[in-house]
Amino acid sequence: MGRVVVSTFVSLDGVTESPEKWSLKFWNDEIAKFKHDELFAADALLLGRVTYEGFAAAWPSRRGDDYSNRINSMPKVVVSDTLNAVEWHNSTLIKGDTAEQTAALEQRTERASSSSAA
């Protein structure tokens, strides 16, 4: 079975909301390397609506470096009961039972990884 890994910015006092407002002042080369390695180890991105909307507004216009090229080309799965469509390249919208849909995603991702490694 594939793995789902949660990657989020969280402050020491437990704040995860709006990391663009507080986390950038802590950004450094070590974090940049970690996020780069994390992205390149992933087979797909699993995003909620808010993160998807922010990423879809920012990343498609960025090109020419390996991080931008990777995030734009890789499969993206968006979990939302309020969105009706997703338009960012290689994005799929899932609605309904998130646990069931995520388990199915894990199965598909594992099969895709196994067949591409063969």
N, CA, C and O atoms as CSV, one atom per row, in Angstrom:
chain,resi,resn,atom,element,x,y,z
A,1,MET,N,N,0.843,-1.184,0.000
A,1,MET,CA,C,0.000,0.000,0.000
A,1,MET,C,C,0.882,1.239,0.000
A,1,MET,O,O,1.940,1.245,0.628
A,2,GLY,N,N,0.469,2.258,-0.678
A,2,GLY,CA,C,1.185,3.523,-0.694
A,2,GLY,C,C,1.091,4.214,0.655
A,2,GLY,O,O,0.331,3.787,1.524
A,3,ARG,N,N,1.855,5.271,0.829
A,3,ARG,CA,C,1.835,6.024,2.075
A,3,ARG,C,C,1.293,7.414,1.821
A,3,ARG,O,O,1.544,8.003,0.769
A,4,VAL,N,N,0.556,7.934,2.770
A,4,VAL,CA,C,0.164,9.330,2.760
A,4,VAL,C,C,0.951,9.998,3.871
A,4,VAL,O,O,0.874,9.594,5.031
A,5,VAL,N,N,1.711,11.027,3.508
A,5,VAL,CA,C,2.538,11.746,4.462
A,5,VAL,C,C,1.984,13.159,4.587
A,5,VAL,O,O,1.782,13.848,3.586
A,6,VAL,N,N,1.743,13.579,5.805
A,6,VAL,CA,C,1.252,14.931,6.045
A,6,VAL,C,C,2.451,15.842,6.212
A,6,VAL,O,O,3.352,15.567,7.005
A,7,SER,N,N,2.454,16.917,5.465
A,7,SER,CA,C,3.509,17.911,5.570
A,7,SER,C,C,2.846,19.263,5.792
A,7,SER,O,O,2.115,19.759,4.935
A,8,THR,N,N,3.108,19.843,6.935
A,8,THR,CA,C,2.488,21.121,7.240
A,8,THR,C,C,3.450,21.962,8.076
A,8,THR,O,O,4.307,21.430,8.782
A,9,PHE,N,N,3.297,23.250,7.987
A,9,PHE,CA,C,4.057,24.143,8.838
A,9,PHE,C,C,3.244,24.341,10.118
A,9,PHE,O,O,2.044,24.610,10.067
A,10,VAL,N,N,3.903,24.207,11.249
A,10,VAL,CA,C,3.231,24.402,12.534
A,10,VAL,C,C,4.178,25.144,13.472
A,10,VAL,O,O,5.365,24.829,13.555
A,11,SER,N,N,3.636,26.127,14.171
A,11,SER,CA,C,4.451,26.880,15.124
A,11,SER,C,C,4.551,26.105,16.438
A,11,SER,O,O,3.816,25.139,16.644
A,12,LEU,N,N,5.444,26.515,17.316
A,12,LEU,CA,C,5.605,25.829,18.601
A,12,LEU,C,C,4.341,25.897,19.456
A,12,LEU,O,O,4.123,25.042,20.314
A,13,ASP,N,N,3.508,26.917,19.221
A,13,ASP,CA,C,2.262,26.999,19.981
A,13,ASP,C,C,1.073,26.407,19.216
A,13,ASP,O,O,-0.081,26.650,19.569
A,14,GLY,N,N,1.364,25.626,18.162
A,14,GLY,CA,C,0.320,24.858,17.492
A,14,GLY,C,C,-0.410,25.552,16.357
A,14,GLY,O,O,-1.418,25.031,15.880
A,15,VAL,N,N,0.058,26.702,15.908
A,15,VAL,CA,C,-0.612,27.419,14.819
A,15,VAL,C,C,-0.222,26.801,13.476
A,15,VAL,O,O,0.964,26.684,13.166
A,16,THR,N,N,-1.211,26.410,12.686
A,16,THR,CA,C,-0.958,25.912,11.333
A,16,THR,C,C,-1.630,26.782,10.290
A,16,THR,O,O,-1.329,26.666,9.102
A,17,GLU,N,N,-2.522,27.639,10.707
A,17,GLU,CA,C,-3.285,28.453,9.782
A,17,GLU,C,C,-2.419,29.552,9.165
A,17,GLU,O,O,-1.597,30.166,9.845
A,18,SER,N,N,-2.616,29.787,7.873
A,18,SER,CA,C,-1.973,30.881,7.146
A,18,SER,C,C,-0.456,30.931,7.325
A,18,SER,O,O,0.073,31.954,7.760
A,19,PRO,N,N,0.256,29.845,7.000
A,19,PRO,CA,C,1.710,29.870,7.187
A,19,PRO,C,C,2.397,30.950,6.356
A,19,PRO,O,O,3.494,31.387,6.705
A,20,GLU,N,N,1.771,31.388,5.266
A,20,GLU,CA,C,2.382,32.451,4.462
A,20,GLU,C,C,2.511,33.753,5.250
A,20,GLU,O,O,3.284,34.633,4.870
A,21,LYS,N,N,1.759,33.879,6.347
A,21,LYS,CA,C,1.803,35.100,7.153
A,21,LYS,C,C,2.865,35.054,8.244
A,21,LYS,O,O,3.236,36.103,8.772
A,22,TRP,N,N,3.365,33.875,8.598
A,22,TRP,CA,C,4.298,33.804,9.721
A,22,TRP,C,C,5.532,32.936,9.479
A,22,TRP,O,O,6.558,33.156,10.123
A,23,SER,N,N,5.467,31.962,8.578
A,23,SER,CA,C,6.558,30.993,8.494
A,23,SER,C,C,7.752,31.466,7.665
A,23,SER,O,O,8.861,30.965,7.849
A,24,LEU,N,N,7.550,32.404,6.770
A,24,LEU,CA,C,8.636,32.801,5.867
A,24,LEU,C,C,9.834,33.415,6.584
A,24,LEU,O,O,10.964,33.305,6.107
A,25,LYS,N,N,9.598,34.056,7.721
A,25,LYS,CA,C,10.736,34.655,8.442
A,25,LYS,C,C,11.655,33.589,9.027
A,25,LYS,O,O,12.770,33.900,9.445
A,26,PHE,N,N,11.202,32.334,9.064
A,26,PHE,CA,C,12.013,31.235,9.570
A,26,PHE,C,C,12.653,30.409,8.455
A,26,PHE,O,O,13.397,29.469,8.732
A,27,TRP,N,N,12.369,30.752,7.192
A,27,TRP,CA,C,12.865,29.979,6.045
A,27,TRP,C,C,14.379,30.068,5.970
A,27,TRP,O,O,14.958,31.136,6.172
A,28,ASN,N,N,15.018,28.942,5.680
A,28,ASN,CA,C,16.469,28.930,5.531
A,28,ASN,C,C,16.851,27.818,4.558
A,28,ASN,O,O,15.984,27.102,4.056
A,29,ASP,N,N,18.135,27.676,4.295
A,29,ASP,CA,C,18.604,26.669,3.338
A,29,ASP,C,C,18.258,25.246,3.772
A,29,ASP,O,O,17.957,24.398,2.932
A,30,GLU,N,N,18.300,24.986,5.065
A,30,GLU,CA,C,17.972,23.647,5.571
A,30,GLU,C,C,16.506,23.291,5.298
A,30,GLU,O,O,16.205,22.173,4.880
A,31,ILE,N,N,15.611,24.228,5.531
A,31,ILE,CA,C,14.191,23.995,5.256
A,31,ILE,C,C,13.974,23.848,3.755
A,31,ILE,O,O,13.213,22.984,3.321
A,32,ALA,N,N,14.632,24.678,2.967
A,32,ALA,CA,C,14.499,24.598,1.512
A,32,ALA,C,C,14.925,23.226,1.004
A,32,ALA,O,O,14.253,22.648,0.150
A,33,LYS,N,N,16.021,22.705,1.512
A,33,LYS,CA,C,16.483,21.376,1.100
A,33,LYS,C,C,15.484,20.306,1.525
A,33,LYS,O,O,15.176,19.401,0.749
A,34,PHE,N,N,14.976,20.402,2.750
A,34,PHE,CA,C,14.006,19.424,3.240
A,34,PHE,C,C,12.760,19.420,2.348
A,34,PHE,O,O,12.295,18.355,1.943
A,35,LYS,N,N,12.221,20.599,2.040
A,35,LYS,CA,C,11.010,20.683,1.214
A,35,LYS,C,C,11.283,20.177,-0.200
A,35,LYS,O,O,10.421,19.537,-0.803
A,36,HIS,N,N,12.460,20.453,-0.732
A,36,HIS,CA,C,12.839,19.947,-2.059
A,36,HIS,C,C,12.884,18.426,-2.051
A,36,HIS,O,O,12.281,17.777,-2.905
A,37,ASP,N,N,13.598,17.862,-1.085
A,37,ASP,CA,C,13.719,16.404,-0.999
A,37,ASP,C,C,12.361,15.752,-0.764
A,37,ASP,O,O,12.072,14.697,-1.327
A,38,GLU,N,N,11.540,16.370,0.054
A,38,GLU,CA,C,10.202,15.864,0.344
A,38,GLU,C,C,9.359,15.809,-0.931
A,38,GLU,O,O,8.697,14.806,-1.197
A,39,LEU,N,N,9.385,16.879,-1.712
A,39,LEU,CA,C,8.598,16.920,-2.948
A,39,LEU,C,C,9.062,15.851,-3.928
A,39,LEU,O,O,8.242,15.183,-4.558
A,40,PHE,N,N,10.371,15.692,-4.054
A,40,PHE,CA,C,10.891,14.731,-5.029
A,40,PHE,C,C,10.745,13.277,-4.576
A,40,PHE,O,O,10.874,12.362,-5.390
A,41,ALA,N,N,10.478,13.056,-3.287
A,41,ALA,CA,C,10.218,11.699,-2.791
A,41,ALA,C,C,8.746,11.322,-2.943
A,41,ALA,O,O,8.390,10.151,-2.809
A,42,ALA,N,N,7.896,12.297,-3.220
A,42,ALA,CA,C,6.451,12.058,-3.310
A,42,ALA,C,C,6.049,11.617,-4.710
A,42,ALA,O,O,6.667,11.994,-5.705
A,43,ASP,N,N,4.998,10.811,-4.759
A,43,ASP,CA,C,4.426,10.393,-6.041
A,43,ASP,C,C,3.266,11.284,-6.451
A,43,ASP,O,O,2.936,11.375,-7.633
A,44,ALA,N,N,2.644,11.943,-5.475
A,44,ALA,CA,C,1.482,12.796,-5.739
A,44,ALA,C,C,1.315,13.751,-4.562
A,44,ALA,O,O,1.869,13.532,-3.486
A,45,LEU,N,N,0.546,14.808,-4.782
A,45,LEU,CA,C,0.185,15.727,-3.709
A,45,LEU,C,C,-1.280,15.523,-3.361
A,45,LEU,O,O,-2.124,15.416,-4.250
A,46,LEU,N,N,-1.580,15.470,-2.083
A,46,LEU,CA,C,-2.947,15.410,-1.588
A,46,LEU,C,C,-3.207,16.743,-0.912
A,46,LEU,O,O,-2.571,17.072,0.089
A,47,LEU,N,N,-4.137,17.508,-1.456
A,47,LEU,CA,C,-4.365,18.876,-1.012
A,47,LEU,C,C,-5.814,19.089,-0.601
A,47,LEU,O,O,-6.727,18.514,-1.193
A,48,GLY,N,N,-6.015,19.912,0.407
A,48,GLY,CA,C,-7.349,20.399,0.734
A,48,GLY,C,C,-7.676,21.588,-0.159
A,48,GLY,O,O,-6.823,22.074,-0.901
A,49,ARG,N,N,-8.902,22.046,-0.080
A,49,ARG,CA,C,-9.362,23.130,-0.951
A,49,ARG,C,C,-8.537,24.401,-0.802
A,49,ARG,O,O,-8.104,24.973,-1.802
A,50,VAL,N,N,-8.314,24.849,0.418
A,50,VAL,CA,C,-7.619,26.118,0.627
A,50,VAL,C,C,-6.189,26.058,0.100
A,50,VAL,O,O,-5.736,26.977,-0.583
A,51,THR,N,N,-5.476,24.971,0.419
A,51,THR,CA,C,-4.107,24.831,-0.079
A,51,THR,C,C,-4.096,24.716,-1.596
A,51,THR,O,O,-3.261,25.327,-2.264
A,52,TYR,N,N,-5.025,23.931,-2.142
A,52,TYR,CA,C,-5.110,23.809,-3.601
A,52,TYR,C,C,-5.312,25.184,-4.238
A,52,TYR,O,O,-4.611,25.531,-5.189
A,53,GLU,N,N,-6.248,25.958,-3.734
A,53,GLU,CA,C,-6.520,27.269,-4.342
A,53,GLU,C,C,-5.295,28.179,-4.286
A,53,GLU,O,O,-5.010,28.892,-5.249
A,54,GLY,N,N,-4.574,28.160,-3.173
A,54,GLY,CA,C,-3.357,28.968,-3.077
A,54,GLY,C,C,-2.260,28.488,-4.011
A,54,GLY,O,O,-1.621,29.289,-4.693
A,55,PHE,N,N,-2.042,27.174,-4.040
A,55,PHE,CA,C,-1.019,26.606,-4.923
A,55,PHE,C,C,-1.385,26.826,-6.387
A,55,PHE,O,O,-0.535,27.215,-7.188
A,56,ALA,N,N,-2.642,26.578,-6.738
A,56,ALA,CA,C,-3.079,26.707,-8.140
A,56,ALA,C,C,-2.988,28.152,-8.621
A,56,ALA,O,O,-2.837,28.397,-9.818
A,57,ALA,N,N,-3.077,29.099,-7.709
A,57,ALA,CA,C,-2.930,30.504,-8.087
A,57,ALA,C,C,-1.462,30.883,-8.265
A,57,ALA,O,O,-1.148,31.807,-9.016
A,58,ALA,N,N,-0.564,30.180,-7.583
A,58,ALA,CA,C,0.849,30.571,-7.580
A,58,ALA,C,C,1.731,29.749,-8.511
A,58,ALA,O,O,2.527,30.320,-9.256
A,59,TRP,N,N,1.611,28.424,-8.489
A,59,TRP,CA,C,2.604,27.573,-9.140
A,59,TRP,C,C,2.519,27.477,-10.652
A,59,TRP,O,O,3.574,27.412,-11.282
A,60,PRO,N,N,1.365,27.464,-11.286
A,60,PRO,CA,C,1.352,27.278,-12.747
A,60,PRO,C,C,2.167,28.303,-13.531
A,60,PRO,O,O,2.664,27.994,-14.614
A,61,SER,N,N,2.309,29.496,-13.009
A,61,SER,CA,C,3.078,30.525,-13.723
A,61,SER,C,C,4.578,30.407,-13.475
A,61,SER,O,O,5.368,31.099,-14.117
A,62,ARG,N,N,4.972,29.547,-12.560
A,62,ARG,CA,C,6.395,29.366,-12.251
A,62,ARG,C,C,6.924,28.187,-13.055
A,62,ARG,O,O,6.341,27.103,-13.047
A,63,ARG,N,N,8.035,28.412,-13.748
A,63,ARG,CA,C,8.639,27.377,-14.591
A,63,ARG,C,C,10.147,27.578,-14.639
A,63,ARG,O,O,10.667,28.641,-14.298
A,64,GLY,N,N,10.828,26.529,-15.072
A,64,GLY,CA,C,12.243,26.662,-15.372
A,64,GLY,C,C,13.191,26.166,-14.312
A,64,GLY,O,O,14.389,26.067,-14.574
A,65,ASP,N,N,12.710,25.847,-13.120
A,65,ASP,CA,C,13.570,25.238,-12.119
A,65,ASP,C,C,12.972,23.885,-11.763
A,65,ASP,O,O,11.787,23.645,-11.994
A,66,ASP,N,N,13.792,23.001,-11.200
A,66,ASP,CA,C,13.322,21.635,-10.982
A,66,ASP,C,C,12.163,21.551,-10.001
A,66,ASP,O,O,11.300,20.690,-10.167
A,67,TYR,N,N,12.105,22.410,-8.983
A,67,TYR,CA,C,11.007,22.372,-8.014
A,67,TYR,C,C,9.695,22.767,-8.681
A,67,TYR,O,O,8.695,22.062,-8.545
A,68,SER,N,N,9.688,23.870,-9.387
A,68,SER,CA,C,8.469,24.312,-10.076
A,68,SER,C,C,8.018,23.306,-11.120
A,68,SER,O,O,6.832,22.994,-11.228
A,69,ASN,N,N,8.975,22.803,-11.884
A,69,ASN,CA,C,8.620,21.815,-12.907
A,69,ASN,C,C,8.010,20.565,-12.269
A,69,ASN,O,O,7.048,20.007,-12.795
A,70,ARG,N,N,8.562,20.128,-11.148
A,70,ARG,CA,C,8.057,18.929,-10.462
A,70,ARG,C,C,6.649,19.150,-9.919
A,70,ARG,O,O,5.756,18.343,-10.175
A,71,ILE,N,N,6.444,20.223,-9.179
A,71,ILE,CA,C,5.140,20.441,-8.552
A,71,ILE,C,C,4.052,20.655,-9.603
A,71,ILE,O,O,2.903,20.262,-9.400
A,72,ASN,N,N,4.411,21.270,-10.715
A,72,ASN,CA,C,3.419,21.492,-11.775
A,72,ASN,C,C,3.086,20.220,-12.547
A,72,ASN,O,O,1.968,20.079,-13.041
A,73,SER,N,N,4.029,19.298,-12.659
A,73,SER,CA,C,3.795,18.112,-13.484
A,73,SER,C,C,3.245,16.924,-12.707
A,73,SER,O,O,2.619,16.048,-13.304
A,74,MET,N,N,3.457,16.866,-11.416
A,74,MET,CA,C,3.061,15.674,-10.667
A,74,MET,C,C,1.555,15.622,-10.432
A,74,MET,O,O,0.885,16.654,-10.469
A,75,PRO,N,N,1.021,14.429,-10.191
A,75,PRO,CA,C,-0.408,14.299,-9.898
A,75,PRO,C,C,-0.771,15.040,-8.615
A,75,PRO,O,O,-0.033,15.006,-7.630
A,76,LYS,N,N,-1.913,15.703,-8.648
A,76,LYS,CA,C,-2.420,16.419,-7.490
A,76,LYS,C,C,-3.857,15.951,-7.252
A,76,LYS,O,O,-4.676,15.951,-8.170
A,77,VAL,N,N,-4.151,15.555,-6.023
A,77,VAL,CA,C,-5.480,15.099,-5.656
A,77,VAL,C,C,-6.033,16.102,-4.661
A,77,VAL,O,O,-5.404,16.386,-3.641
A,78,VAL,N,N,-7.203,16.635,-4.954
A,78,VAL,CA,C,-7.794,17.680,-4.139
A,78,VAL,C,C,-9.033,17.131,-3.450
A,78,VAL,O,O,-9.945,16.624,-4.103
A,79,VAL,N,N,-9.060,17.235,-2.129
A,79,VAL,CA,C,-10.201,16.778,-1.340
A,79,VAL,C,C,-11.059,17.987,-1.019
A,79,VAL,O,O,-10.624,18.895,-0.309
A,80,SER,N,N,-12.284,18.000,-1.544
A,80,SER,CA,C,-13.186,19.120,-1.282
A,80,SER,C,C,-14.615,18.741,-1.633
A,80,SER,O,O,-14.878,18.151,-2.682
A,81,ASP,N,N,-15.520,19.083,-0.753
A,81,ASP,CA,C,-16.936,18.927,-1.067
A,81,ASP,C,C,-17.538,20.227,-1.588
A,81,ASP,O,O,-18.704,20.255,-1.983
A,82,THR,N,N,-16.748,21.307,-1.592
A,82,THR,CA,C,-17.278,22.588,-2.054
A,82,THR,C,C,-16.817,22.962,-3.460
A,82,THR,O,O,-17.507,23.711,-4.152
A,83,LEU,N,N,-15.670,22.457,-3.890
A,83,LEU,CA,C,-15.227,22.723,-5.261
A,83,LEU,C,C,-16.013,21.853,-6.233
A,83,LEU,O,O,-16.381,20.722,-5.916
A,84,ASN,N,N,-16.261,22.390,-7.407
A,84,ASN,CA,C,-16.928,21.610,-8.449
A,84,ASN,C,C,-15.962,21.143,-9.522
A,84,ASN,O,O,-16.262,20.214,-10.272
A,85,ALA,N,N,-14.807,21.782,-9.597
A,85,ALA,CA,C,-13.818,21.414,-10.608
A,85,ALA,C,C,-12.442,21.894,-10.153
A,85,ALA,O,O,-12.325,22.833,-9.365
A,86,VAL,N,N,-11.405,21.234,-10.664
A,86,VAL,CA,C,-10.020,21.657,-10.455
A,86,VAL,C,C,-9.369,21.760,-11.821
A,86,VAL,O,O,-9.583,20.909,-12.684
A,87,GLU,N,N,-8.575,22.801,-12.016
A,87,GLU,CA,C,-8.047,23.059,-13.353
A,87,GLU,C,C,-6.525,23.023,-13.448
A,87,GLU,O,O,-5.987,22.980,-14.555
A,88,TRP,N,N,-5.830,23.040,-12.340
A,88,TRP,CA,C,-4.375,22.986,-12.372
A,88,TRP,C,C,-3.963,21.667,-13.001
A,88,TRP,O,O,-4.537,20.625,-12.686
A,89,HIS,N,N,-2.985,21.696,-13.879
A,89,HIS,CA,C,-2.530,20.523,-14.629
A,89,HIS,C,C,-2.386,19.296,-13.734
A,89,HIS,O,O,-1.788,19.358,-12.660
A,90,ASN,N,N,-2.941,18.189,-14.194
A,90,ASN,CA,C,-2.787,16.886,-13.547
A,90,ASN,C,C,-3.451,16.830,-12.175
A,90,ASN,O,O,-2.969,16.132,-11.283
A,91,SER,N,N,-4.562,17.566,-11.997
A,91,SER,CA,C,-5.294,17.567,-10.734
A,91,SER,C,C,-6.576,16.761,-10.859
A,91,SER,O,O,-7.235,16.754,-11.900
A,92,THR,N,N,-6.912,16.080,-9.765
A,92,THR,CA,C,-8.136,15.294,-9.683
A,92,THR,C,C,-8.877,15.708,-8.424
A,92,THR,O,O,-8.266,15.876,-7.369
A,93,LEU,N,N,-10.174,15.873,-8.528
A,93,LEU,CA,C,-11.013,16.247,-7.397
A,93,LEU,C,C,-11.678,15.003,-6.830
A,93,LEU,O,O,-12.266,14.212,-7.567
A,94,ILE,N,N,-11.580,14.834,-5.502
A,94,ILE,CA,C,-12.335,13.771,-4.862
A,94,ILE,C,C,-13.293,14.387,-3.849
A,94,ILE,O,O,-12.957,15.334,-3.138
A,95,LYS,N,N,-14.486,13.825,-3.808
A,95,LYS,CA,C,-15.536,14.291,-2.903
A,95,LYS,C,C,-16.056,13.096,-2.127
A,95,LYS,O,O,-15.765,11.948,-2.461
A,96,GLY,N,N,-16.818,13.376,-1.101
A,96,GLY,CA,C,-17.454,12.287,-0.368
A,96,GLY,C,C,-16.612,11.802,0.789
A,96,GLY,O,O,-15.972,12.595,1.480
A,97,ASP,N,N,-16.615,10.504,0.998
A,97,ASP,CA,C,-15.930,9.873,2.121
A,97,ASP,C,C,-14.415,9.990,1.941
A,97,ASP,O,O,-13.814,9.247,1.165
A,98,THR,N,N,-13.811,10.922,2.659
A,98,THR,CA,C,-12.387,11.195,2.499
A,98,THR,C,C,-11.530,9.983,2.849
A,98,THR,O,O,-10.563,9.694,2.145
A,99,ALA,N,N,-11.863,9.278,3.910
A,99,ALA,CA,C,-11.074,8.105,4.309
A,99,ALA,C,C,-11.110,7.047,3.211
A,99,ALA,O,O,-10.078,6.470,2.868
A,100,GLU,N,N,-12.274,6.795,2.670
A,100,GLU,CA,C,-12.413,5.801,1.604
A,100,GLU,C,C,-11.665,6.243,0.347
A,100,GLU,O,O,-10.964,5.446,-0.277
A,101,GLN,N,N,-11.815,7.495,-0.015
A,101,GLN,CA,C,-11.155,8.018,-1.208
A,101,GLN,C,C,-9.632,8.029,-1.047
A,101,GLN,O,O,-8.901,7.747,-1.996
A,102,THR,N,N,-9.159,8.356,0.160
A,102,THR,CA,C,-7.719,8.378,0.410
A,102,THR,C,C,-7.140,6.966,0.357
A,102,THR,O,O,-6.049,6.762,-0.176
A,103,ALA,N,N,-7.862,5.996,0.903
A,103,ALA,CA,C,-7.409,4.595,0.831
A,103,ALA,C,C,-7.306,4.146,-0.622
A,103,ALA,O,O,-6.350,3.466,-0.996
A,104,ALA,N,N,-8.281,4.523,-1.439
A,104,ALA,CA,C,-8.237,4.177,-2.866
A,104,ALA,C,C,-7.052,4.867,-3.541
A,104,ALA,O,O,-6.402,4.282,-4.407
A,105,LEU,N,N,-6.774,6.105,-3.148
A,105,LEU,CA,C,-5.612,6.833,-3.686
A,105,LEU,C,C,-4.321,6.126,-3.319
A,105,LEU,O,O,-3.429,5.987,-4.156
A,106,GLU,N,N,-4.211,5.678,-2.076
A,106,GLU,CA,C,-3.012,4.949,-1.659
A,106,GLU,C,C,-2.797,3.715,-2.530
A,106,GLU,O,O,-1.673,3.428,-2.942
A,107,GLN,N,N,-3.871,2.990,-2.807
A,107,GLN,CA,C,-3.784,1.790,-3.646
A,107,GLN,C,C,-3.319,2.150,-5.059
A,107,GLN,O,O,-2.421,1.503,-5.599
A,108,ARG,N,N,-3.923,3.172,-5.656
A,108,ARG,CA,C,-3.553,3.591,-7.021
A,108,ARG,C,C,-2.118,4.078,-7.068
A,108,ARG,O,O,-1.382,3.744,-7.997
A,109,THR,N,N,-1.706,4.870,-6.073
A,109,THR,CA,C,-0.355,5.415,-6.044
A,109,THR,C,C,0.663,4.296,-5.904
A,109,THR,O,O,1.694,4.314,-6.577
A,110,GLU,N,N,0.394,3.330,-5.047
A,110,GLU,CA,C,1.308,2.206,-4.863
A,110,GLU,C,C,1.435,1.405,-6.150
A,110,GLU,O,O,2.544,1.039,-6.540
A,111,ARG,N,N,0.320,1.125,-6.817
A,111,ARG,CA,C,0.379,0.370,-8.072
A,111,ARG,C,C,1.165,1.140,-9.121
A,111,ARG,O,O,1.966,0.553,-9.849
A,112,ALA,N,N,0.946,2.448,-9.208
A,112,ALA,CA,C,1.663,3.265,-10.198
A,112,ALA,C,C,3.156,3.285,-9.887
A,112,ALA,O,O,3.976,3.207,-10.802
A,113,SER,N,N,3.519,3.387,-8.609
A,113,SER,CA,C,4.932,3.395,-8.222
A,113,SER,C,C,5.583,2.053,-8.522
A,113,SER,O,O,6.715,1.999,-9.004
A,114,SER,N,N,4.876,0.983,-8.239
A,114,SER,CA,C,5.420,-0.361,-8.479
A,114,SER,C,C,5.619,-0.622,-9.955
A,114,SER,O,O,6.626,-1.207,-10.355
A,115,SER,N,N,4.670,-0.194,-10.768
A,115,SER,CA,C,4.792,-0.469,-12.214
A,115,SER,C,C,5.850,0.425,-12.854
A,115,SER,O,O,6.488,0.011,-13.822
A,116,SER,N,N,6.052,1.628,-12.349
A,116,SER,CA,C,7.075,2.491,-12.945
A,116,SER,C,C,8.471,2.087,-12.488
A,116,SER,O,O,9.452,2.388,-13.167
A,117,ALA,N,N,8.573,1.406,-11.341
A,117,ALA,CA,C,9.878,0.971,-10.849
A,117,ALA,C,C,10.337,-0.311,-11.530
A,117,ALA,O,O,11.523,-0.638,-11.509
A,118,ALA,N,N,9.405,-1.031,-12.131
A,118,ALA,CA,C,9.745,-2.317,-12.746
A,118,ALA,C,C,10.482,-2.155,-14.055
A,118,ALA,O,O,10.836,-3.148,-14.691
